[in-house]
Amino acid sequence: MRNGIEKLHIAVFLALCVLFTFHTVSAKAADTGATYQVNGEDATLTNGILTYVLSASAPISEFVAERFSPFRVVMDINKADFTFVPAPLPANDFVKMAVEELKGDNAPGKRFIFTLKASHNYEVISQRNDVKIVFKPVKNDAVSAAPQNKKDSKLDKLISSSEKKVSGSPSAVLAERTSARVAALGGDGFGNAGYEAQRITVDFYKVDIHNVFRLLRTITDFNIIVDEHVQGSLTLALNDVPWDFALDIILNLMDLKKEERFNTIVIYPAANTFTWPGTSSSTANTLSIKPDLDIIMEQENKLIIEDNNQQSAGILKAKQLLQQVQLLETQDNIEDAIVLLDEAARLWPTNTKITDRLAAICLVSLHQNAQAAHYADISLKQNPRNYSAALYAAIANANMKRLSLANEYFIRSISGNPPMKEALLSYAAFSENNGMNEAALKLLKKYKKYYGENLSTMIASARILDKQGKTTEASAEYRSILASGYHFPPDLRHYIQARLSEK
């Protein structure tokens, strides 16, 4: 498929993510004092599950962020008086708690830092005037995989085992928490509008816009790069909204635009323009999840129509339909084309190129992920080694947040010899999006082994190493990018140079 799904767009899902100190901002100055009291705590340990509860005189507004190397959950309770000194957690071997006093605009209040081992996940639950954080073991459900290449069996075992982290990762837990909260409220329409990110509560009062973006950077998995021409201050109060919704509100208020790719959000004045590195070459959009329509159509348009004197009437009818489909597509009439393709697929069920094409159109042009997965499954039933169909199914399920199932299909999609380059890149993006950084690095190394490096794979490797706190290796990769000879915009060059100067 050449660089078909190599030109990808994600959620989801990815370049240069940097972990900064967690900042929160309050609309009221520090001298206004507390707005409520936190007057109790309770910690229980039962069957390897530790539950820690804070109780207050009013609903608690908490900011929760994740930090890495080692993995930590940071929870800030600001503008609150604590009537007690937090006690140590019950003795255990998977989570430790440290407590710090908040300063500045967030005072009075406390920061709870939970250092968590990989054996356990966490979940934060708000209930009336309580906030509860639960630490529980990771589920060890294994996922079956398609036949593997013997020469890469170690990598494939790693990728397969890392799937356990998908369904139990902290990011997945936060997503579940958001869904549960919306369900409890009876739904609020954010999901229908496309906003499904982690929810936050913000209260900004004449805050410098750059500090606002620094806050968003700490609570998301995205690196946020802000153009130097972005200036001004902001006053904004939002309660329990998805962070990407808050970002769109801010962009509208400040007359700004955003471009999202490589797990990076670039923010710049609406009057300006921004060009991603390598947009004129095959390196563009390499590490995203949604495949590029034009490239896929160029590939899948070459439907195999075999000459056979003994063809059935159904196959002959299907061929006629396929000729009509080609005419409709030249007229950009996708809706009618897909109706004829579906009929042709039923008349000629052994021609998996038809169902592959249906899956590609549903996935990219119509954004019908469930239908894309359906057609991809039909192809896979005819040919279990149809790696393109496996990749379509993987991307469709990833878009629907069916992470375990998506991981299973991704494993099938890279089972060829050699594995498809588009599958390697998409699986690497998926792995990084879901916190499986080691698996993502292995996939990028596997890509390099078969196809060499490009700018996007180098950026992805540097970003992941940076996330993991592997400073020396990340710096070496950044220097390699600067010396690679690839063309990329000044903003990205300045960013890399800034990262190197910090190390």
N, C-alpha and C positions, 0 to 999 in steps of 0.2 A: 504494500500500500504506500510505497515511498514514504513521504513524511506526512501521511494522512492524519493520523491521530497524534503525530509528533507536534502538529500545530493545534495546541489545545488551549482551552479558555478557562479553571474553577476558581466551586465553588471554590472546589471547590475547590484541594483540594488542588507560584510559590517561591522572589529571590531575596536573600539577605535579611534574615530575621535576627534582631538583636535584642537581648534582654537588658532593659534598663531598670533602675530603681523604681519601685512601685510608688506612684504619686496619686493622691486623691485630693480633690478640691472641694471646698465648701462655699456656699453662698454667703455665709456670715463670717465676720472676722472672728479671730480666736478669742477676743475679749468678750464675746457675747455669752460664753460659758456653755454648759451642757444643756441639752434639750430634754433629756430623760435620764433615768438611773438604771444601771445594770446591777441587780441586787441579789443574784444567785447563780450558782453553777452546779452541775451534776455530771459526774463521769462514771460510767459503768463498763465493765469488761466481761463479756459473756461469749463463750465458744469462739474465740478469736475475733469477735466483733467489738470494737470500742466505740461508745457513743458519748459525745461531749455536748452538753446543753448549757446555753446561757439564757437566763431569764431576766426580763426588764420590765419597767413600769409602763412602757409604750412599745409599739412595734420597732424592732431593731432594724436599722438600715446598715447592711454589711456590704463591703467591697471584698470580693474574692478574686485572687490572682494565683497563677502558677509560676513557680520558678524551677530552674533545673540545675543539675550537677552540684549537689544531689537534688532530687525532686522534692519540692516543698509546696505546701498549700499556705497561702498568706491571706488572712482574714482581718480586715480593719473594721473596728467598731468605733466610729468617731462621734464627736459631740455628745459624749455620754460620761456620766460619773459612775465609777465602779465603787460600790460600797463594801467590797471585799478584795482580798488579795488572791488571785487565782492560784489554786493548789496544783502540785504536780499530777500528771496523769497516773492512773493505776499502772503498776509495773507490767511492761510488755516488751516484745522485741521487734515491733514493726512501726511504731510511730512515737516520736518525741515532740514535746511542745515547749516553745519558748515564748515569753510574753515581753513586749516592749511598750513603753509609753509613747503615744503619738505626740507630735510637736506641730507648731505652726498653726495653720488654719483649721486643722483637724482636731486639735486639742480642745478639751480633754478627751481622752479615749485610749484604746489599747490596740496593739497589733499582735495577733496570735499567729505564730509561725509553726506549722506542723511539718516536720521532716518525715517523709513516708517512704518505706521500702517498696520495691517493685511487687512484692507479694500481695500488697493490699491496694484497694482503690478508696475513694472517698465520695461522699455525697453531702451536700449542704441543703438543709430543709428549713424553711421559715414557717413557723406556726404561731399565729397571733403575736404574742409578745416574746416568743422564744425563737432562738435560732439553734438548730441542731446540726452537728457535723458527725457523720458516721463513717468509720473506717472498717472496711470488711474485705475478706480475702478475694483475690481475683478468681473468677471461675476458670476451670481448667478443661473446658469442653474442647475436644479436638475437632478439627475440620478435615474432612476427607479431601484428597487432592487427586488430580488426574495423573496418569503415568508421567514420571519425571525423567529427565536426562541423567544418566548415571554419572557423567563427567561433572555435573553441577549438583549432585545430590546433597552435598553439605549446605549449599546456599538454599536450595529448595526446602530442606528441613527447617532451616532457620526461618524462612518466610512463612512456612506453614505453621510453625509453632508460635510465631509472633502474632498470628491472628487472634490469639487469646487476648492480646492487649486491645484489639479493636473494640470488642464488645464490652470490655471492662475498663477502658482507659478513662482517666479523669475527664477528658474532653467529652467522652460519651456520657459519663455520669452527669456532667453539667447540662448536656443536651436533654437528657431524660428529666432532669430537675425542671428545666424550662417548660418542657411539654406538660409535665404534671401540674405545674403552677397555672399554665394557661387553661388546662382542662378543669382545674378546680374553680377557676374564675368563669367558666362557661365559654371560654374563647373570646378573643378580643380583635380578631381580624388581621393581626400581624402576619400570621402564617399565610393567609390568602393573598396578602400583598407581597409575599416573597421574603419577609423578614423573619428568620428563624435562628438568629445568632443568640449567644449568651445574653441574658438580660442584665441591665445595670440601672442604678438610680444615681442621677447626677444633679448637682446643685451648684452652678457656677455663678459667681457675681463679679463682673468686670475682671475676668481672668484672661491673661494673655493667651492668645489662640494656640501658641506653640506648647504651652503647658497642658492645654486640653488634649492635644494630639499625643503628648507624652503619656497621659493617663490612658488613652485608648490603646496605645501601643502595649502597655503592660498587661491589659486584660484580654488581649486577643492573641491569636497565633500569627498575626500579620506584622510584617515590618512596615512602618509608616514613614515615608520620606516626604518632607514638606519643602516646597520651593521657597527660596530665600525672599521672594517678593510677597509672600503671604504675611500679612501684618494685621494687628488690631486686637481688641479684647471682646469678650463675650459674656453675656448674662443669659443663663438658660437653666431651667429646672424641669427635669423629666423623671418620672417615677416608674420603675419596673418596665423598661422598654428594651427591645433588642439593641445591642450596641451599634449595629449597622444602620438601624433606623435613626439613632441619635446622630450618627455621623452624617447621614443625608440631611437631617435638619440643620446641622452646623454648616454644611456646605451651601445649602440654600440661603441661610442667613448671611453668610460671609461672601457670597458670590464666588464660590470656588468650584472646581471640578476635580474629579478623581479618575485615575486609571488604575485598574487592578490586574495584576498578572504575577506569576511566579511567587505567590504568597506575599506579594508586596503591593501596597497601596501608595501611589504617588499623588500628592495633593498640590494643586497649583491654581493660580487665578484663572477665572473663566475666560478672560481675554487672551490668555496665552495658549500655546500648544505644547504637546509633549510627545516624543517618539521613543518607543521602546528599543532597546538594543537589538540589532539584527533583524528589524522588521522586514527588510527587503530580502532576507535570505531564509534558508530552511531552518534556521535556529529559532525563528520567531515562534512564540507560544509553545515551546517544546514541552514544558512541564505543567500542563494543566489537564483537566479531566475531559472536557467536551471536545470531540474531534471537529476539525474544520470541514464544512459541508462540501466545498468545491473539490477538495482533494479526494475525499471519500467518494463523491459522485463520479469523479474521473476514473477511480479504480473500479467501483462496483457497477459502473455503467457497461462494462465489458461482460455482459452476461453470456455464459457459455450456452450456445445453441448448437447442439451436435447434429451433424448430418446422419440420418438413419432412415433407410428405406422402409423400415418396419415400425416407424413411430405410430403411436396411437392417435386417435382423433383428438384426445385431450391435449396431447403435447403439441399437435399441429395448431390447435386453437390457442394454446398458450403462446406459441411463437407469434401468432398474429397480434395477440394482446401486447406482447413485448415491443413489437414494432410501433404500435400506437402509443405505448408508454414513452418511447424515445421521442416521438413527435410532441407529445404533451410537455415533456421536460424542456424541449427547446423553446416552448412557449411559457416556461415557468409555471405551468399548471400542475403543481405538486399534488393538490387534493384529488384531482381526477386520476392522476397517474398512479397514486397509491391504491386506489380502488381497483384499477386494472391489474396492478402487480399482485394484489391479494388474490384476485381470481386466478391469475396465472400460476401462483404458488399452489393453489388447490388442484389445479389441472395437471401440474407438473411437480409433484412433491419431492422428487429426487434431485431436482435442480436447486441446490442450496444457495446458488448465487442469487436467486430471486429473493429468498427469505433473508439473505445477508443484506441485500439492498433495501428491503423493507425495514429491517432493523436500523440501518444507517439513516434512512429518511426520517423515521419516527424519532430517532435519538437526536438528530441535529436540526432538521428543518421544522418538525412539528413539536419537538420537545415533549413527546409522549414516551416517557421512560418505561412505563409498564408495558406498552405495546412493543417497544424496542426489545425488551427482555423476552417477551413472548415469541417474537419472530426469531430471535437469536437461539432460543431453546429449541425451536423447530429445526433449525439448521444443525444444532449439536446432536439432536436425536438421529439425524441422517448421517452425520459425520462427527463423532466425538473428538476428532483431532482438527476440527475447524477452528483454528486459533483466532481468526478474525471475528467469528461469531462469539467466541468466548470473551473477547475483549469488549464487544458491544454489550454483552450481558453484564460484564463487570462494571462498565461505566454507567449503564442504566441503573443498576442496583446501588451503586455508590451515590448517584444523584438522588435516589429515593431513601438514602440513609440506611439501607440494609447492608450494614458494614460486613458482617460475617459472610453473608452470601456473596457480596462483591469480592471479598478477599479470595473466596474459593474459586470464583470465575477468573480472577486475575492470575491465580496460580496455573490454571489450565491454559490461559492465553500465552504464558511464557514457556510452555512445555515443548515447543518446537526445537529443532536442531538445525540452524541456530534459532534462538528465540526471536520473535518479531521485535524490531527496535521500538515500534510504537507501543507495544505491550510493556516492554521494560520501562519506558519513560512514564507511561500512564500509571503503572504499578508503583513506581518510585514516588510519583506525586501523591498518589493515594496513601501510601505508607507514611510519608512525612506528614500529610494532613491529619493523620490519625495517631500521631505520636510514636510511630514505629521507625525511629530514626536509624537504628542500626540496619534494619531491613532495607530502608531506602538507600543507604550508602552501599550496601551489598549489590543492590540492583543497578545503581549507577556504575559501580565497578564492573559489573557484568556487561553493561552497555559498552563501556570503554573497551573491554576485552574484545568484543565482536565488531564494534563500529567506530571506535576511536572517541575522542572528546569533541564537544562543541562548547560554545560560550554558556549555554543554558545548563549543561550538565556540570560545568565547572562552578558556576554560580550556586547551583543547588548543593553541591558537595561542600563548598565553603560555608554556606548558610547553615547546613546541618551540623557541621563540625563546630561552628560558633555556638549553636544552640546547646550542644553537648558540653560546652566549656573546654573543648580541646583547642586551647589558644594557639599553641605552636603549629599544629596541623592546619588550623583555619587560616593563620597568617601566611603560611606557605602557599595555600590555595589562592588566597587573595593576590599574592605577589605573582603567581602564575597567570592569573586573569589579566593583571595589568601588563604583563609581558607577552600575552598570547597573540597580539596583533589584531584581535577582533575589534571591530568598531562598536563603541557604545557611548551613550550621551555623557556630557560633563557631569551631570548630577550623580550618575552611578560611579563615575571615576572618583569624584570628590568623596562620595560615601565610603568607597573602599579605602581610600587614603586616610579618611578619618578613623575607620576601624583599625587600620594598621597603627595609627599613631596612639591609639588607646591601649594597645597590647604591650 
